[in-house]
Amino acid sequence: MTDLPFTRARVRITKHHRASTPYGDRHFTPGEELEMIKWGPGGDSWWTELTVDTSFIVPGECVEVLEVLGTD
């Protein structure tokens, strides 16, 4: 997926969300702030990493963008 344009941003989780990878689950809680990546101009999901297998994915309705850190 690294050939697609992406946006890296500092975000705040606004709703409870549980995400899974083949390696485990992660629970995101409202108020939690972290750096995430969104793929493509129309992407609606935020990823914790560039790697598909290990990234936790959070829907856009659960994320508030605080600061755009860069685009590629």
N, C-alpha and C positions, 0 to 999 in steps of 0.2 A: 504493500500500500504506500510505500514511501515515494512512489512516482506521482501520486496525487497531491494537489496543493493542500496545505493544512494550516490551521491557526492554532497557536499555542497561547493559552491564557491562564491567568489566575482567576479561579472561580470559587463561588460559595455554593454549597449544597443547600437547597431550599426545601426539599421533601425527603422523607425516608426512602431509601432505595437499597435493595439487595442485588448484588451482581455476582456472577460466577465465572470462573475459568476452569479449565481441566485440573488446575492445581488447588482449587479451593474457592470459598465464598468470601465476600467482603460486604459489610453493612455500612452504608453512607448515611450520616445523620445531619439534620439541618444545622447550619452554622459552621460546619466543617469547611475549611478553606484549603485548596490545593491547586497545583498546576495540572492542567489537562490539555488534550489535543482534540480538535474537531477537524474531520476530513472534508475537503471540498467546500465549495461556496454554499451548497444547499444542504450540507450535512446537519442532522438534528441530534446526533449523539456525541457525547464527549467521552474520550478514552483516556485512561491513566498512563498508557505507554504507546510507543509506536508499533510494538509487536502484537500481532493478532492473538496468538495463543496465550499470552500472559496479561493482556490488558483487561481491566474491568471497564465496562461500558455503562454510562449513565445517560438516560434520555434527557434531551434538552429542556423539558419542562421541569426537571429537578435541579437545574443549574442556573445560577445568576453570574454573568460575567462581570468581574470586578475590574480587570485590566487586561488588555490584549498585550502580550509580551512579544509577539512576532508572527510573521507568516512566511510560508515557503511555497 
